[in-house]
Amino acid sequence: MKHFDTLIIGGAVMGSSAAYWLSENTDYDANIAVIEPDPTYARSSTALSEASIRHQFSQPVNIKLSMFATEFFSNFHAHVQVNGEAPELPFHETGYLFLATADGMENLTANHEVQKKCGAEVVLLSPSEIKERFPYMNTDDLECGSLGTRNEGTLDAFSLMQGLKLRARHNGVEYLHNRVVSIKVDKNKGLVKEVKLDSGETISCSRVINCAGPRSKWIAEMVGLELPVEPRIRAAFVFDCREELKGQTLPLTIDPSGVHVRTDPPNFLAGAPPTNDSEVDPDDFEVRSEEWEENIWPVLAHRIPAFEKIKVTSSWAGHYAYNTLDQNAIIGACEKLSNFFFCNGFSGHGFQQSPGVGRGLSELIIYGKYQSLDLTELGYDRVIRNEPFLEKAVI
């Protein structure tokens, strides 16, 4: 029977980040395997994400995770290069603009204060200041907006994942094209012992990291643990606008309704949580076109009148690994099963948190504690206690 010190279930951006950070650390001299059922990643949340990064969160730990990601991305080539080669990771710095009516102003300004204290470069704008920067925008019903002026924008999620994976493989990490069907637990010792694969092979291990994204709760169920994470569908609509938007480039703008829109040169991209935002089958990738007609387009046309005359050119759907408890990540082990590690429930902001979370998990595994950034607030214990650690700025 093969044995690996660390088995990582799921090889997209989170699994590959964990593999990267473990294999980069010279204090960790052990073998690592990543189990991934789809080596093309065509339907992974990573490949189907909108691949954006922001510092505008409500919880300091989330702000700091994204700030570290910004630093990591800026030196991406040096971090992941293999023999001088690495995927390109261009950053399009457009910023995020959160808009608020009177009902949302208190929450937006409170978040803004937290962000400023953490060092995020954000400014509060009055309706007239929004109009001055973005004259194509309707501000009649707004009270304020929060704009990220630096280090917010979009990247290529697939390139990030590929860079991490290539470097991890260079460091000796094995990627296994397979699917986990069961996990054996020694209940007396409270330890995961073996993992059985779809191929029939059984692998023993010293620990498991659950990086299974929208399917993570079923991995947790295999070891007798509950995980409040479910697949929720999110669609992106790319559209063309005949009229030029004169003024500053449209940032990733979050309307008070929950609809978001950004530039996607030469087009634009928009999306929103569906009206019936509930759990879906993880193999359901159907775009709900009625959401565009009934909910998204009317909001876009109200906020930016030029968007009354637009044409959808393409669309796709992917999944959030949605944490129903508090829309925040669940990271680390639990007392009941000390060698089973969670890396789940990012609720749409996993891409940007992957460098910091992978680093944190590697520290927890190698040293028994976080060293760079304390992620204890995101631990599994709060799930057991049913104590939400709420992230208010979820898109």
C-alpha positions in Angstrom: 0.0 0.0 0.0 1.3 3.4 -0.9 1.8 5.9 1.9 1.8 9.7 1.7 2.5 12.0 4.6 -0.1 14.5 3.3 -3.0 13.8 1.0 -4.7 16.8 -0.5 -8.2 16.1 -1.8 -8.8 18.6 -4.7 -6.1 20.1 -6.9 -7.5 23.4 -8.0 -6.2 26.7 -6.6 -6.6 25.8 -2.9 -5.2 22.3 -3.2 -2.3 23.5 -5.3 -1.6 26.4 -3.0 -1.4 24.0 0.0 0.9 21.7 -2.0 3.0 24.6 -3.1 3.6 26.0 0.4 4.3 22.6 2.0 6.7 21.6 -0.7 8.5 25.0 -0.6 9.3 24.7 3.1 12.7 23.2 3.8 11.5 22.2 7.3 9.1 19.8 5.8 10.8 16.8 4.2 7.9 14.4 3.5 5.9 13.2 0.5 2.7 14.9 -0.7 0.0 13.8 -3.1 -2.9 15.8 -4.6 -5.9 13.8 -5.7 -7.9 15.5 -8.5 -10.6 13.8 -10.6 -10.4 16.3 -13.5 -6.9 17.2 -14.6 -8.3 19.7 -17.1 -10.0 21.7 -14.3 -12.6 22.7 -16.9 -15.5 22.7 -14.4 -13.5 23.7 -11.3 -14.6 26.8 -9.3 -11.1 28.2 -10.0 -11.4 28.0 -13.8 -15.0 29.3 -13.8 -14.4 32.2 -11.4 -14.3 35.9 -12.3 -10.8 36.0 -10.8 -10.9 39.3 -9.0 -9.1 40.6 -5.9 -10.1 43.3 -3.4 -9.2 44.5 0.0 -12.7 45.7 0.8 -13.9 43.1 3.4 -15.6 43.6 6.8 -13.2 41.2 8.8 -9.6 42.2 9.3 -8.3 38.6 8.7 -9.9 38.6 5.2 -8.4 42.0 4.4 -5.0 40.8 5.5 -5.3 37.6 3.5 -6.0 39.6 0.3 -3.2 42.1 1.1 -0.8 39.2 1.2 -2.2 37.9 -2.0 -1.4 41.2 -3.7 2.2 41.0 -2.5 2.4 37.4 -3.7 1.0 38.2 -7.1 3.3 41.0 -7.7 6.3 38.6 -7.4 4.5 35.7 -8.9 7.2 34.7 -11.4 9.9 34.6 -8.8 7.7 32.5 -6.5 6.7 29.8 -8.9 9.3 29.8 -11.7 10.7 26.4 -12.8 14.0 26.8 -14.6 13.2 30.4 -15.2 9.8 29.7 -16.7 6.4 30.6 -15.2 2.9 31.4 -16.4 2.1 35.1 -17.0 -0.1 36.6 -14.3 -1.1 40.1 -15.6 -3.0 42.3 -13.1 -5.6 44.7 -14.4 -6.0 47.3 -11.6 -9.5 48.6 -12.0 -10.6 48.8 -8.4 -13.8 47.9 -6.6 -16.6 50.3 -6.1 -19.2 49.4 -3.4 -22.4 51.6 -3.7 -24.8 52.2 -0.9 -28.3 53.7 -0.5 -29.4 55.2 2.9 -30.1 51.6 4.1 -26.6 50.4 3.5 -24.6 53.5 4.4 -23.9 52.5 8.0 -22.6 49.1 7.1 -20.4 50.5 4.2 -18.8 53.2 6.4 -18.2 50.7 9.2 -16.4 48.4 6.8 -14.5 51.3 5.4 -13.1 52.1 8.8 -11.9 48.5 9.4 -10.3 48.5 5.9 -8.4 51.8 6.6 -7.1 50.5 9.9 -5.7 47.5 8.1 -3.9 49.7 5.6 -6.2 49.2 2.6 -6.1 52.1 0.1 -9.8 53.0 -0.1 -11.8 56.2 -0.2 -15.4 57.1 0.6 -17.1 59.0 -2.1 -20.2 61.2 -2.0 -22.8 60.9 -4.8 -21.4 64.0 -6.4 -17.8 62.6 -6.2 -19.0 59.3 -7.8 -20.6 61.3 -10.6 -17.5 63.4 -11.1 -15.3 60.2 -11.6 -18.0 58.2 -13.4 -20.3 60.6 -15.2 -22.1 57.8 -16.9 -23.4 56.5 -13.6 -26.8 57.3 -12.1 -26.3 58.4 -8.5 -29.8 59.8 -7.6 -30.6 57.1 -5.1 -27.1 56.7 -3.6 -25.8 58.0 -0.3 -22.1 57.0 -0.8 -19.6 54.7 -2.3 -16.4 53.0 -1.3 -13.7 52.8 -3.9 -10.4 50.8 -3.8 -7.8 53.1 -5.3 -4.9 50.5 -5.4 -4.3 46.8 -5.5 -7.8 45.8 -6.5 -8.7 44.3 -9.9 -8.7 41.1 -11.9 -6.2 38.4 -12.8 -6.1 35.0 -14.5 -7.2 32.4 -12.1 -6.1 29.5 -14.3 -2.6 30.9 -14.6 -2.4 31.3 -10.8 -3.4 27.7 -10.3 -1.1 26.4 -13.0 1.9 28.3 -11.6 1.3 26.8 -8.1 0.8 23.4 -9.5 3.9 23.4 -11.8 6.1 24.5 -8.9 4.6 22.0 -6.5 5.3 19.2 -9.0 8.8 20.4 -9.6 9.2 20.1 -5.8 8.2 16.5 -5.9 4.4 16.6 -5.2 2.5 13.9 -7.0 -0.8 14.7 -8.7 -3.1 11.6 -9.0 -5.9 11.6 -11.5 -8.5 9.9 -9.3 -11.5 10.4 -7.1 -11.9 9.7 -3.3 -14.8 7.4 -2.6 -14.2 6.6 1.1 -12.0 7.5 4.0 -11.1 5.1 6.8 -10.9 6.5 10.3 -9.4 5.0 13.5 -12.1 6.1 15.9 -10.2 5.1 19.0 -7.3 7.3 18.1 -9.3 10.0 16.3 -7.2 9.8 13.2 -7.7 9.4 9.5 -5.8 6.3 8.4 -6.6 5.4 4.7 -8.2 6.8 1.6 -9.9 4.6 -1.0 -9.9 5.8 -4.6 -12.4 5.3 -7.4 -9.7 3.2 -9.2 -9.9 0.7 -6.3 -6.5 1.6 -4.9 -6.2 2.3 -1.2 -3.6 4.9 0.1 -2.5 5.3 3.7 -1.6 8.8 5.0 -0.6 10.8 8.0 -3.1 13.6 7.3 -5.7 14.7 4.8 -6.5 18.3 3.7 -10.0 18.7 2.3 -9.8 21.1 -0.7 -12.7 19.7 -2.5 -14.5 23.1 -3.1 -18.2 22.7 -3.7 -18.0 19.0 -3.0 -16.2 19.4 0.3 -19.2 18.6 2.6 -19.3 15.1 1.1 -15.6 14.6 1.9 -16.3 15.7 5.5 -19.2 13.3 5.7 -16.8 10.4 4.9 -15.1 11.0 8.2 -18.3 11.7 10.2 -18.0 15.5 10.3 -20.6 18.1 9.4 -19.6 20.9 7.2 -22.0 23.8 6.4 -20.7 24.2 2.9 -22.8 23.7 -0.3 -22.5 24.3 -4.0 -24.4 27.4 -5.1 -24.5 28.5 -8.7 -23.2 31.8 -10.0 -23.4 32.9 -13.6 -21.3 35.5 -15.5 -22.7 37.4 -18.5 -20.4 39.1 -20.9 -22.0 41.9 -22.9 -21.2 44.5 -25.5 -22.3 48.2 -25.2 -22.6 50.4 -28.2 -22.2 53.6 -26.3 -18.8 54.6 -25.0 -18.6 55.3 -21.2 -16.9 58.6 -21.0 -15.0 59.1 -17.7 -12.8 56.9 -15.5 -12.8 53.2 -16.4 -15.7 51.3 -14.8 -14.4 49.5 -11.7 -15.9 46.3 -10.5 -19.0 48.0 -9.2 -21.4 46.4 -6.6 -24.8 47.9 -6.8 -26.9 48.0 -3.6 -29.2 45.3 -5.2 -26.3 42.8 -5.2 -25.7 43.0 -9.0 -22.1 43.6 -9.9 -20.5 44.7 -13.2 -17.0 45.4 -14.4 -15.0 46.1 -17.6 -13.9 43.0 -19.5 -12.2 44.7 -22.4 -13.5 45.2 -25.0 -16.7 44.2 -23.3 -18.3 44.2 -19.9 -19.1 41.4 -17.4 -22.0 41.2 -14.9 -23.5 38.8 -12.5 -25.6 38.5 -9.3 -26.7 35.9 -6.8 -29.8 34.1 -8.3 -33.2 35.0 -6.9 -33.5 31.4 -5.6 -30.0 31.2 -4.1 -30.0 27.7 -2.7 -28.0 24.5 -3.0 -27.6 23.0 -6.4 -26.2 19.7 -7.8 -22.4 20.1 -8.2 -22.8 18.9 -11.8 -25.3 21.6 -12.6 -23.7 24.3 -14.7 -26.8 25.6 -16.5 -26.9 29.3 -16.9 -30.3 30.7 -15.7 -30.9 33.1 -18.6 -34.1 34.5 -17.0 -31.9 36.0 -14.2 -30.3 38.3 -16.8 -33.6 39.4 -18.3 -35.5 39.8 -15.0 -33.0 40.8 -12.4 -29.6 41.8 -13.8 -30.2 43.9 -16.9 -32.9 46.2 -15.4 -30.5 47.0 -12.5 -27.6 47.7 -15.0 -29.8 50.0 -17.1 -30.9 51.9 -14.0 -27.4 52.4 -12.7 -25.7 53.1 -16.0 -28.3 54.3 -18.6 -25.9 53.5 -21.5 -26.5 49.8 -20.6 -30.1 50.0 -21.8 -28.7 49.1 -25.2 -26.5 46.1 -24.8 -26.1 42.6 -26.2 -25.0 39.5 -24.3 -22.2 37.8 -26.2 -21.4 34.9 -23.9 -22.1 33.5 -20.5 -21.1 30.7 -18.2 -21.9 29.3 -14.8 -19.8 27.9 -12.0 -20.1 27.3 -8.2 -19.4 29.0 -5.0 -18.4 26.7 -2.1 -20.9 28.6 0.0 -20.6 28.6 3.8 -24.2 28.8 5.1 -23.0 29.6 8.6 -21.2 32.9 8.0 -19.9 33.1 4.4 -16.4 32.8 5.7 -13.6 30.2 5.1 -13.3 27.2 7.4 -9.6 26.4 7.9 -7.6 24.0 10.1 -8.2 20.8 12.0 -10.7 19.9 14.7 -10.3 18.3 18.1 -12.3 15.2 17.1 -10.1 14.4 14.2 -6.7 16.0 14.6 -5.2 15.0 11.2 -8.1 16.0 9.0 -7.7 19.6 7.9 -10.4 21.9 6.4 -9.8 24.3 3.6 -13.4 25.1 2.6 -16.4 27.4 2.4 -14.7 30.5 0.8 -18.1 31.7 -0.5 -16.7 33.4 -3.6 -13.4 34.9 -2.3 -11.2 31.8 -2.4 -9.1 32.7 -5.4 -7.7 35.8 -3.7 -7.2 34.1 -0.4 -5.5 31.0 -1.8 -1.8 32.2 -1.3 -2.4 33.2 2.4 -4.5 30.2 3.2 -2.0 27.7 1.7 0.8 29.4 3.6 -1.2 29.2 6.8 -2.1 25.6 6.5 1.5 24.7 5.8 2.6 26.5 9.0 -0.2 24.7 11.0 0.9 21.3 9.7 4.7 21.8 10.0 4.9 23.9 13.2 1.6 23.2 14.9 0.6 26.9 14.9 0.2 29.9 12.6 3.3 32.0 12.2 2.7 34.6 9.5 -1.0 35.5 9.9 -3.2 34.1 12.6 -6.2 32.3 11.0 -7.6 30.9 14.2 -10.8 33.0 13.8 -11.5 30.9 10.7 -11.2 27.6 12.5 -13.7 24.7 12.5 -14.5 25.0 16.2 -16.9 27.8 15.5 -19.0 25.4 13.4 -19.3 23.0 16.3 -20.3 25.9 18.6 -22.6 27.3 16.0 -21.0 30.7 16.4 -20.9 32.6 13.1 -17.9 34.8 12.3 -19.8 36.8 9.7 -18.2 38.3 6.6 -20.6 41.1 5.5 -19.0 42.1 2.2 -19.8 39.0 0.1 -20.6 39.5 -3.5 
